[in-house]
Amino acid sequence: MSARLPLFLRGLRRPPRPPGRPLRLRAPGRASSSSGGGGGGGGLLGQRRLQDAQAGNSRGQGSRAPPARDSVVREVIQNSKDVLSLLQEKNPSFQPVLAIIQAGDDNLMQEINQNLAEEAGLNITHICLPPDSSEDEIIDEILKINEDTRVHGLALQISESSFSNKVLNALKPEKDVDGVTDVNLGRLVRGDAHECYVSPVARAVVELLEKSGVNLDGKKVLVVGAHGSLEAALQCLFQRRGSMTMSSQWKTPQLQSKLHEADIAIVGSPKPEDIPLSWIQPGTTVLNCSHDFLSGKLGCGSLGVHFNGVIAEDDVSLLAAALRIQNMVSSGRRWLREQQHARWRLHCLKLQPLSPVPSDLEISRAQTPKAVDVLAKEIGLLADEIEIYGKSKAKVRLSLLERLKDQADGKYVLVAGITPTPLGEGKSTVTVGLVQALTAHLNINSFACLRQPSQGPTFGVKGGAAGGGYAQVIPMEEFNLHLTGDIHAITAANNLLAAAIDTRILHENTQTDKALYNRLVPFMNGVREFSSIQLARLKRLGINKTDPSTLTEEEISKFARLNIDPSTITWHRVLDTNDRFLRKITIGQAHTEKGCSRQAQFDIAVASEIMAVLALTDSLTDMKERLGRMVVASDQNGQPVTAEDLGVTGALTVLMKDAIKPNLMQTLEGTPVFVHAGPFANIAHGNSSVLADKIALKLVGEEGFVVTEAGFGADIGMEKFFNIKCRASGLVPNVVVLVATVRALKMHGGGPSVTAGVPLKKEYTEENIQLVADGCCNLQKQIQIAQLFGVPVVVALNVFKTDTRAEIDLVCELAKRAGAFDAVPCYHWSVGGKGSVDLARAVREASSQGSRFRFLYDLQLPIVEKIRTIAQAVYGAKDIELSPEAQSKIDRYTQQGFGNLPICMAKTHLSLSHQPDKKGVPRDFILPISDVRASIGAGFIYPLVGTMSTMPGLPTRPCFYDIDLDTETEQVKGLF
């Protein structure tokens, strides 16, 4: 094989690698360079030139001089190297990778590719398959490389017989650096060469001819013995240069006459012995580019030297390999461009609003959502970054954050509201309407990030939470029901931990230290060893031993017993159903539990601390650590007992490994939405996940917007978003959108009470300027709360058909006087995104003003002072009053080292005070703190203001009366 290897590579050959196993990715290297004078040039090409000179006149008098070829190759490689260096200056972690699938044991082309890649600074990997690999085996490898985001280009080194259409078109066109797919060939034929990859072999043929001084315009070119993509590419490139191109195979009857007519003959495969050289006329330029070079078989011999010129196959193959490297760099550049901020080419769905507005379910069902994989591609997600659930939902993998780590974040917008009333304010509807306006009508990248609703309210009294009218997430029945099972995963993890607590108490109460230890660390196949989580517990206990047989009796007791005090257990079982009869229960009554009974309770699933952990975590590693830190009880000495102590951390993480991935859905107008996490807004912080926000901010790019929603009023959800979520995420909000309605403001102004199912009184359906003016005090207070954090506020007035122009104008005017950047009436519920275009423009303008975001309190303040700061600055309380139990808990948490956590106030959402019936802006009240609890894994302390129920009950007539399934169409009925 040495005789066939280009001279400048012969001295650099390495021992051939055995076929049949993939080669590892190689770090880019540099060939040693010559430092001699006289312009000899360094590197591999310089060595080739020196060796060519030493080879003398071995080619014969009619041969083209090799330095012309060398200079072209050098120019191509240097250009590729320069372009790659510029790309890496701006993107230091960028390292393009060329993968070559090789079926065979000839490593000649492998070495050429490797050396040129090292010259240019590329990584290269060879996947070596046996020579007899089947078509399906080759395609399997191609498909793997297609989905490997580390690889930017793919080339095939396989036998001629393996180049079937099925194999070639298995390549992703964007990775097809040899230009063999129908997509790339089609673009070339159409004249879109700048949008495709052109065959490096065909380009090498044309460039070598031109560099050798051959004028192609008007020449008759015969392509003989070429097949498929090479034949098509050669014909196209020659025709572009004014040549008259003919094509023929070796067995064509008219071959002799065609060769006589040709000015240039391009030989695409080895010449059969029965074709005499005399058929080629003297003066014809002949170029040998036997297609077998792709398989590494370059040895087909020279055709002779008596013609005007012969450019041999190694000339073509070397330049083609260099041009493949150039295509690789172009592929990497395109890939980088796609990763950087660009306006999405989003196909938005058209709305045809009806009047009167149909039910939410009818509207949702009338719109056909895009396939979720299509949506994912439109917003820049790669195929291996999504996991599809059905047709309209997908989970997004966290690997995206690593890929886009250098991408600038977009603008961050929070939607909050005035103090809620039974009349509703429509925060979710505003959130959806705003992103529909931004993306579908202003052509600005935007993402909505929403909480996943609990099924408790869906079947209880509140209904779903997908938005409403012509501003909602679709399909709304999938959004409101199981989605992708995240809440079920939380339920399973939560209840596994609850079972572990009571089971541990039972076994410790009924076994000796030795028996307990023997069961915790059993002999397995004659070997006894600690598990990794047990070794971690030993380390926390200060026992630096790894051999179970070496522990003392005291150490065994210390390790085996948690000594949980049952009266201090704070971890409850959960269920995603409203069931008031589980608010207080007795467990352990069966005789098998040996008297270990106690009073306990169920919470609704979204009240689990695991839900709060999911919402605040920023990685799988962080989630595992948070789950381990969750405090479930205290021991008999008052020290905290954690999930890590119970040995269940790893199992909880396994149950949550899919739930951590945000769920991708879409709005009615086809714009993207993340639905992820749904923590309570009273005992938890009431916001969707940090991860969904972070991923969305990367995807929208620097000029885009991410709009997320906070639960309840601004005094609760917004305050926790700033003080808890923004501390955990490190993200800085740009704008607050504060949602209000005329009807809700009338209630805050002293309007009559509202009863579900009873028609509204005339105060709410007729113009009443005075009630509106009086109720705007609550809106003004919420604006002031937002201003405490230094974030500009835009008021979104959700308009109902009973609102009058005078009422709308009054609200907008009073909001601006109170310090709002702008106040805009919105009509998205009735017409979709176009009804919120003014709001979108106001938000965009407000975001350009710059945010002077700041936290309300320093974490190092004592717990009591942090509570007092929130009560006085946010709620308007005169002071706080701590119960003895609350004070005792504060002292305990401070002593345990939890005093520097943020505060998550658990109080009624229906008033700024602790009294739900006090509307407007209550003043001079004392805020009573009845108890204080801790979610250590989630990372906050939550004081209880009054009694706080964590398990809702069903009303007399729950929503489930109206929910049904059409058994023929399988369509859900009655959801709202």
N, C-alpha and C positions, 0 to 999 in steps of 0.2 A: 504493500500500500504506500510505502514511502515515495515511490516513483510518481505517484499521483498527487501527492500533497504539495501545495504551492511552496516554492522554495523558501520564502521568508518564514513559513511555519514549521518547516521540517526540523530545524534545530531546537524547536520549543515543544516538541511533542512530549506528552506525558503518557505513561502506561495506560492502555485502554481500560475503561471501567467495565466491570462485568454487567451484561444486560440483565433485565428481569427485575430490577429494583429501582425505584425512583432515586434520583440524585438529590442531595440536599441543596437548598438555596445557597448560592455562593455570594459572599460579600463582594462588592465591586473592587477590583484590583487595578493596578497600573503596571504595564510592562516597563521593564527597565529601559531607559533611553540612552542613546549614544551622545557623548559630549564632545565628539570630534568636530573640527571646524569644517569649512567648505560647504556648509549647507547640506551635510549628509542626512540630517533628520534623525530623530530618535524613534524609539518604540518599534513595534512589529513591522510597520511598513518601511521604516528606515532599514531594518535588517533585511527585508525582502529586496530592497533596492541594491544593497551591497552584495547580496548573494546573486542577484540577477547579473550584476556587473562581472562577478567572478565566473559566472556560467558562460561568459563569452558569447559566441555566435551560435549557440546550440539550437536556436530556433530556425536558422536559415535566412536567406536574404529576403524572402517574400513576406516574412512575418512582420506584424505591427510591433512597434517598440513597446515593451511592457511598462516603461515609466509613465506613459499616458494613462494606462490603467491604474497604476499605483497612485498617481496624483489624484485621480477621481475618487478612489477609495479613501485616500487620506482626507480629502476635502469633505466627503460625506461623514466620515467618522468624527472629524474635528467639529463640523457643524453640529452634529448630534450631541457631542460632548459639551459644546458651548451652550446650546439650548437647554440641556439638562442642568447645567450649572446655574443658569439664570432661574430656572424653575425651583431649584433647591435653595437658592438664596432666599426666595420668598416663602418657601415651604420646606423648612429644614428636615422634617421627618419623611419627606416624600422620597421613595426609592422604587422606581418602576421595575417590574419583574417580567421577563419573557419566559414563557414555558414552552418547551418543545417536546412533543410526544413522538418518540422514536420507536418504531417496530423493526428491529433488526440489530445486528451486532457490528455494523460498520460505523466506527466512531469518527470518520474523517470530517464530516460536516459538523459533528458535535464539537470538535476542537476549533474549527474555523469560527463557529458561532460564539464559542466561549471566549476566544481570544479577542475578537472584535468587540464583544460586549464589555470585556474588561477595559479595552482601550477607551470606550465611550463612557464607562462608569455605571453600567447597568448591572443588575442582578439577573442571573439566568438559572433556570432549573430544567433538567432533562427528566422526563418520565420514560424509562426504558422498558418496552414491552417485548415479549418473545417475537421472533420473526413470523411465526404462524398465528399471531393474534387475529381473532375473528373481527368482522366489522362491528359487531355489537360490543366487543371488549374495547375497541378503539373509541367508539362513541361514548361508552361509559366514562372513560378517562376525559374525553372532551367535555362532557357535561359537568364533571367535577370541577375542571378548570374554569368553565364558564361562570360558575357560582363562587369561585374563590376571589374575594375582593382584593387580595394581595397581588393578584396577577393581572397585568394590563395588556398583555399580548400573548397570542397562542399560535404556534406554527406546527406543521406536521412533517415529520420525516418518516414516511411510510412508503411501501412499494407502490409502483404505478397501478397495480391491480386493485389496491385498496382505496384509490381516489374515486369513490363513488359519490354520486350526488347526495346520498343519505349521509355519508361521512362528512363531506365538505360543508353541507348546510346545517350540520349539528353545531358548527362553530357560531358563537355570537358574532355578528358582523362588527361590533365595536372592538372586538379582540382579534379579528382576523387580519393580522399584519401581513399575510401573504396575498390578500385580495382574492381569495378563491370562492367565497360565498356568492350566491346569486344576487344578494343585496348589493354587495360592493361592485360586482361586475355590472349590474344594472345601472348603478349610479355613474360608473365610468362611461358606459355606452351613451347615457343621457347627456354627458358632458359635465357632470357634477364631480369632477375629479377631486376638488377641494373638500368634498364631503365624504370621501371614501378612501379606502386603502387600495393602491394600485399594485399589481403583481411586481415584486422586486426583480424577478427574472426579466419580465418584459421591459421594465424601466432600464435595467442594466444593459440589455441589448441595444436599445435606442441610444442611451447615453454613450456607450462605447463606440458606436458607429459615428455619432456626431463628434466625439472627442478625437476620433481618428481622422477627422477631416472629410467624412462622407457627407455630401449634400443630399438630403433625403427628398427634397421637393421634386416631384415629377418622376422619381425613380420607380421602377417596377420591382416590387419586393415579393419574393416567394417564400412562404412559411411552409416548410415541409417536415412532416413527421411530428408536428405538435398536436396536442389534444386539449380539449376542455378549456379550463380557465386561462391557461397560458396562450393557447391559440387565439381566443377571443380578445385577450388583453393586447397581444402583439398587433393584431389587425386594427384594433381601435387606435392604438398609439401611432402606428404608421400612417393611418388615414388622417389623423389630426395634423400630421406634418406634411401633408400633400402627396404622400406616396400612393401609388396604385398597388393595392395589396391582393395577392392571390394566395390560396391555401391549397395544400395537397398532401396526400399521404404517400408513403413510399411505394405502395402497390397501385397507385393511380395510373391508368394506361397512358395518359397524356403527360406523364411526369417529364419525359425527355424534352418535349417541345417547350414545356413551361420552364425547365431549367435553362434552355437555350435563350429564352426571352428575358430571363431575370437579370437585373442589374445587381441585386442583392439577394442572397440565399440565406435563410435562417434555418438552421438544422435543429429540430426539436427533439430528435431521438436518434439513437445509433443507426448509421447507414447499413442496410443489408449488403452482404458481400456481392450479391448479383447485380447491384446498381453500379455501373462503371463510373469512375471519376471523369471520364471523357465527356459525359453528358453535361458537365459544368463548363461553361465557356471560359476561356482565358479572359482576364479582366473583370470577372465577377467577384464581388466582395462576398466572402463566405463567413458566417458567424455560427459557431457551434455552441448551442445552449441545451444540450441534451437534458430533457426533463428529469432524467434519473438523478440529477444532482440533488433533488429534494430528498431522495432516499439515501444520500451519501455515496452513491455509485457514480463517480465522475469518470471512470476509466473507459472511454469509448474510442480513444485514439484520435490523432489528428487526421484531417481529411487530405492533407498534402499542402504543399507550399508553392505550387506553380500558378496560383491564381493571383488576382490583384492584391488580395490580402486575406489572411485567415486569422480570426480572433478565436482563440481556443476556449474550450469549456471551462478551464480553471479561471480564465479572465472573467467570464460571465458569472461564475458561481461566487467568486470573491466579492465582486461589486454587488451582486444580488444580496449576499449576506450582509454587506454594509448598509444597503438600502432597506433591508428588513430592520436593522437596528434603527435607522432613521424613522421608519414607520412606527417602531416601538416608542420612540421618544414622542412622536406625534400623538400616539394613543394615550401616553401618560399625560400629555398636555391637555388633551380633550377631557380626560378623566378629572384632572384637577379643575378645569373650567366648570365642569358639571358640579363639583363639590362646592365651589364658591357661590356666593350669593348671585342668584339670577331670578328674574321674574318667572314665576311658574307658567308653563303652557297648560293651564288648567281648563279643561272642558267643563264649563259651568252648566248646570241644569236649568232649563227655562221653567218659570212659574207661570201659571195661568190662574190668577186669583179669582175666586168666585165671591159673589155677594148675594145673600148673606154668607159669612164665612162658615164653611162646614166644620164638623168636629175634627179634633186633632188627628184621630185615627183615620178618618176619611181622607184628610189632606195627605197624611203620610202614605197611605196606601195608593193614592192617585199618582204619586211620583215614583218612578223606577230609579233606584239608586245605581250609580256606577259600580261595576265590579271593583272590589276593594283593592285588588292588585293593580288595576288601572290607575286608581286614585293614588296609590303608593308610588307608582312610577312617576306620575305627574308632579308630585311634591319632592322628588329627589331621593326616595328610598330605594335601596338596592334589593334585588330579589331575595338574597339570603338574610335580609334584615327584617323580614316580616314572616309571621306565622299565621296563615289564613284560617279563619273559623267561618265556614259556610261561604256565602257570596258577598256579604256586606260588612264583615268584621275581620279585623286582624290584630294580632299582637305585634308590637315593635320591639326588636331586640336592643338591649342596652349597648351593644357593640357600636351602634351608630354614634354614640357620644365620643368614642375614641376616634372614629373616622373624621368627625367634624370638629375636633377639639380646637383647631385653629380658626374655625369660622366665627365671625363676630355675631353676637346675639342681636336679635331684633328688639323692638320696643315692647315693654311689659305693661299691660293694662289690667287693672282690677275692677271688676264690676261689684259694687256693694249697693246697699239700699237704705232707705229710711227705716225707722222702727216698724217691723211688720205688723200688719192688721189682718183680720180674716178676709178682707177684700183683696189681698194679694197685691204685689208690686210688679212681679214679672222680671226678676233678675235674669233667670235662665233665658227667657225670651229675648231680652235686650242683648245678652251675650251672643246668642245665635244670630239675631238680626244685625248686630254690629259687624260680625265677621262676614256675613253674607254681603253686606254693603261694601266692606273694604275690598273683598276679593272678586265677587261677581260683578260689581258695578264700578269700582274705582281701579280694578286691576292691580291691587296691592296684595302681596302675600300676607295671609293671616291664618291664624289657628285659634280655635276655641278649645279651652281645657275645662272640662266639667267633671263634677263628682258623679260616681255611679249611685243611682238611687237604691235605697233599701226596698225589698219587696213588702215590708211591713206596711208603710204608707200606701204603696201601690194597691194593695188589697184592703186597706183600711179606710181612710177618709180623705187623704190629701191627693191621691192619684199619683201619676208619674211625674217625671222631672226632666222631660226631653225638650222643654220649651213649649211653645204653643202657637196655634194659628199657622201662618206661613213663615214662621221662624222657629224651626225645631230640628232635632236630630232624627235621622231616619235610618233604618226602620224603627219607629218608636216602640213597637211591641218588643223588639229584641233589646233595645236600650233599657226598657223598664223592667224586663224580666231577668233571665239568668245571665245575659251578656256572654262573657267567656268563663264564668264560674269563679271569679275572684272572691266574691263574698262567701261562696261555699268553701273555698280554700281557707279563708280566715276562720270560718266556723269550725272546720275540722282541726285547724291548728290550735285555736283557742280551747276547744273542748279536750284535745289531747293533753294540753297542759293542765287543765282542771282535773282530769282523771289522774294525772301523775301526782298531783298534790295530795288528793285524798288517799290514793293507793300507798303513797310513801308513809303517810301517817299510820295507816292500818298495819303495814309491815313493821314499822318501827315499834308500834305498840305491842306486837305479838311475837317478836323474835329477840333473842339475845344478840349482843354485839357480834359474837363469833358467827352465828347463823346468818345474820344479816350481811356480814362482810363476805361470807362464803357464797352467798347468792348474788351479791353485787359484783364480785370478782371471781367467777367460777373457773374451774379447770375445763379447758376445751382441747380435746385430743391430747390430754396429758400435759398441756401447757396452760399456765396461769399468767395473765397479763392484764394491765390496766388499759382501758380504752383511752383515746386521746382526750376526751372530755373529762375523764376521771383524773388523768395526769394534770390537767389544767386545774382541777379542784384541789388536788394535793399541793400544787404550787401556791395557790391562794391561801391555803391553810398553813403554809410555811413548812410543809413536809417534803423535803427534797430527796425523795426516793422513787425508784421506778420498778423495783422488784416487790411484788405483793407479799412475798414471804418474809420481808424484813421489817414490816411495820410492827411497832410495839402495841400492846393492848390499848394504851391510851390513844395512840395514833389511829388504831383501828376504829375505836369508838368515835373519835373526832371526825374521821372520814365518813363513816357509815351513817351517822345520825345527823339529821338536819334539825331535829327537835322543834318542828313547826308548832307554833301556838295556834290552835284552830280558831280562837277568837279574833285573831289578827288577819285572817285570810281575806284578801281584797279581790282575789281573782274569781270571777263568776263564769258560769257556763252561758253560752249564747245561742240564739236562734233567730233566723231572719223572718220572723213572723210576729205580728202584734198579738201577744197572749198575756193578758193581765193576771191570769191565775198562776203564772210562773214568777210573779214578783217576789214571793216569799214561799219557800218550799222546805221540806225536811228531806235530807238525803241519808243514805246508809241504814235504812230500816230493815233490810233483809238480815236474816240470822247469820248469813255468811260473812257479813261485815263486822261481826263480833262486837257490836255495841258502838262502833265508830260512827255514830250519827251526829248530824249537826244541822242547824238552820242555814239555808243558802238561798240563792236567787238566780234567775236567768236575766240577762240583759239582751237587748236586740243586738244582732251581730255587728252592726256598724258602730256600736258603742264599745266594742272590744279595743283594748290598747293595741292589738296587732294591726287594726285598721289605721290607727294613728301612726304607728311605726311605718306601715306601708306608704302612707302619705308624706312622711318626712324624710324617708331614706333617700340616699343618692347613689347607692350601688348595692350589689348583692352582698359584698363584704360588710358594708355598713349595716345593712338590714340584719345580717346574722349577729353582729355585735349588739345591735339594739334589742333584738329578740332575747339574747342571753342576759342583758341587763334588766329585763323586766322584773320588777319586785312583786312577788305574789303574796307575801306574808312576812311576819317577823318570827324569829325563833324565841325560845323561852328567855333568852337574855336581851331581847329587844333589837337584835341585829337583823338586817334585811335578808330574806331568802329569795333567791332569783331563779329564773328558768335555767340558768347555767348550773346552779347548785343541784337542780333536779336532774341534770343530764339530758335535757330534752331539746337543747338549742339546735343541734344538727337536724333533728327530725322536724322541728318547726320550719327550718329553712327549706328543707326538702318539700314540705307541703306548700310553701310560699314561692317556690322558684319560678313558677309561671305567672303567678299573680303580680309579681314585681314589674312585669312588662306592660306598658300602657296599651290601651285598646284604641285602635283607629276606627273611626266611623266618619259619617259625612252629614252635612246639613241638607235641607231641601234643595238648595241651589248647588250642591255638589262640592262645597268647600270642606276642608278637613277639620275633624274634631278628634281630640283625645278625650276618652272617658276613662277616668282612673282614680280609684279610691273614693271613699265617701264617709269620712269621719263625722261624728256628731259635731254640731256647732256649739254645744254647751259644755259637756265634759271633755270635749276635744276641740280642735281648732277650726273644724268646719271648712276645709279647703281641699281641692283636688291635689294630686301628687306633685311633689317637687320634680320628680323624674319626667313626668309628662310636660311640665313647663320648660324644663331644661332642654329636652329634645325638640320641642316645638320652637323654642327660641333659636336653635341652630338651623332648623329647617327653613324658617321664614327668611333668614338672612338679615343683614344689618338694617335694611329699609322696611322690613316686615313688622307685623304686630302679632303678639300672643295675647289673647283676651281670656282671662280666667275669672271665676266667680267665687265670692266669699258668702258663706251661709249667714242667714238672719240679717240684722241691721248692721250698719257700719260700726256701731259701738261694740259689737261682738265679733262678727266675722272679719271685718276689716282690721280691727285692732289686733286680732290674733294673727291675721295674715302678715301684718307688719312685724309684730314683736316676736312671733314664734316661727312662722314659715320662712320669712325673709332672713332671719338669723340662721336657720338651718341650711338654707339654699345658697346664701350669699348673693342672691339676685336683688337688683334695685328696681323698684317700680317707677314707671314714667308718668302714668296718669291714673286717676281714680274716676270711674264713671259711677255716679250716684243716681240710683233709680228711684223715681217717685211716681205716684199717680194722683190725680185730682181727688179721686174718691178716698184714698187712704189719708190724704192730707185733711180732708173734711172730718174724718174720724178723729184725727189728732187735734182738730180745732174744736172738738166738743160735739161732734155728730152723734146720733143715736147708735146704740149697740146693734150688731148684726148677728143674725142667727142663720146657720146653714140651712138651706132649703126653703127659707122664707123670703118672699120678694123684698127687694131693697126699698127703704123708705124714700120719700120724695127729696129729702135733703141730698141724697146721693145721685138722683136721676135728673134733678133740675138745677139750674144755675143758682149758686149761693156763694157770692163773692166773699162775704164776711167769714164763713166757715173756712174757706180756702186760705184767706189771709191769716186767720188765727192758727190754722194747722201748719203753716209754713215755718213756724218756730222750730218744729222737729227737723225739717229739712235744713234750716239754717244751722242748727246745732250739729247735725251730722257733717255738714260742710266744714264747720270749725274743727271737728274731730280730725278730719282728713288733713287739715292744715297744720295740725300739731306735728304731723310727720313730714311736712315739707313737700307734699306731692300735689300738683295741680288737679283741680276737680272740674269735671264736666258733668252737668246734671242732664240725665235722660228722662224726659217726662213721657211716660208710657200712656198714650192717648186712647181713651175709650170714646165710643160714639156719642155718649151722653155729655161729654165735656164740651164746654162752650169756648169760643175764641177768647172771651174776656178772662175766663178762668185760666186758660193756658198761658195767655200773655202775662197775667199776674204772677203765676208761679215762676216763669222764666225771669221776670224782672226782679222779683225778690231773691231768687237764687243768685243772680249776678251781684246784687247789692251785698249779699252775704259773703262774697268773695269767690264765687265760682268763676272759673275761666270762661265758661259759656254754659248756656242752658238751652236744650234743643228738644222740641216735641218730636216724638217718634211714632211711626205708623207701620212698623214691620209686622205686627200681628196680622194686619189685614191685607198687606200687599207684599210682604217679604223684604228683602234687602234694600230695594229702592226706597222703601219708607224710612230707612235709617241712613241714607247717604249724607244728610246734613250732620247727623251725629258722627259719622265716620270722619268727615272733614274736620269737625271740631276736635275730635280726638287726635287726629294727625297734627293739627296745628298746636294743640296743647302739648303734645309730646316734644315738639321742637323748642319749647320754652326752657327745657332743662329741669330736672328734678333735684331738689335739695333734700333728699330723703335722710331722715334721722330716726333713731329709735326713741321710744317714749321714756325708757328708764335704763339705767345701767344694771347689768346682771349681778354686779357685786353688791348691790344694795341688799339689806336684809329682806326676807320674804314679806314681812309685815309692811315695809315701806313700799315695796313694789305693788302690793295689793292696794295700799292707800293711794298711790299715784294714779292707778287706773280708775279707782272709784271717784276720785276728785276731778281729775283732768278730763276723763272720758265721760263718765256717767253724770257728773255734776253733783256728787254727794258731798255733804258737809264733812263727813268722816266715816270711819268704819267701826264696827263693834265685833270683837272676836268672842265666840263662845269658849268656855274652858276647854272643851274637846279640841276646838280649832287651834287654840294656843298650844295645847299639849302636842298636837301633831306637828305644828310648826317647829317647836323645840326639838322634836324627835328627828324630823327631816334635816334640820340644820346640823344636829349632832352627827347624823349619818353621812353628812357631806353633800347633801342635795340642795343646799341653800342658794346656790348660784344658778339655778334653772329659771327659765322664764315662767311667767304666770299665765294660766289659762282659766279665766273666770267662768264658772258655771252658774249662770243666772237665767231668769226668764228673758226670753227674746221679745216679749210683747210690750216692754216698757224700758226706758232708760234706767228706771229704778228697779227695786226688787218686787214691786207690786204690779202685777200684770194690768190692772185696771187704770193705772196712772198713765194717761196718754200725754202727748205734747212733750213738754220739757219740765219734768218734776224738779223741784229745788229744795235745798236745805233738808235733805233726808239723811238718815244714818243708815249705812249699808251693813246689814247683819251677816257675818260670816259664821255659818253654823258648823262647818266642818272643813277640813283641808285634806286632800288626797294627792297621791303622786303617781304619775305615769313616767317612771324612770327610763324605760326603754324608749318611749316616744320622746322624752326629754322635756317635761314640764310638770309644774305643780298646779293642781286645780282646786282652788277654794270653792266651796259650795255656798251659794247665797240662797238660803231657804232650802226647801225640799226639791230634789231634782230626780225625776223619774227617768230610768234608763230602759224601761220596757213599756212601750205604748200599749194601750188597750184598743179593742175594737168598739166602734160606736154601735148604736142600735141598728142602723142600716149601713153596713160597710159597703165599700165599692164592689166587693165580690158578687153582690146581687146582680150586677149588670155585666159581669165578665163571663164570656162564653166562647166556645169554639165551634165553628162550622165544620162538622165532621167530614163533609165532602170536599170542601176547598182547603181545610186546615187553617183557615184564617181566624185570627183572634177578634172577638167583638168586645166592645164596652170599655176598653182602656181609655183613660184620659190623662 
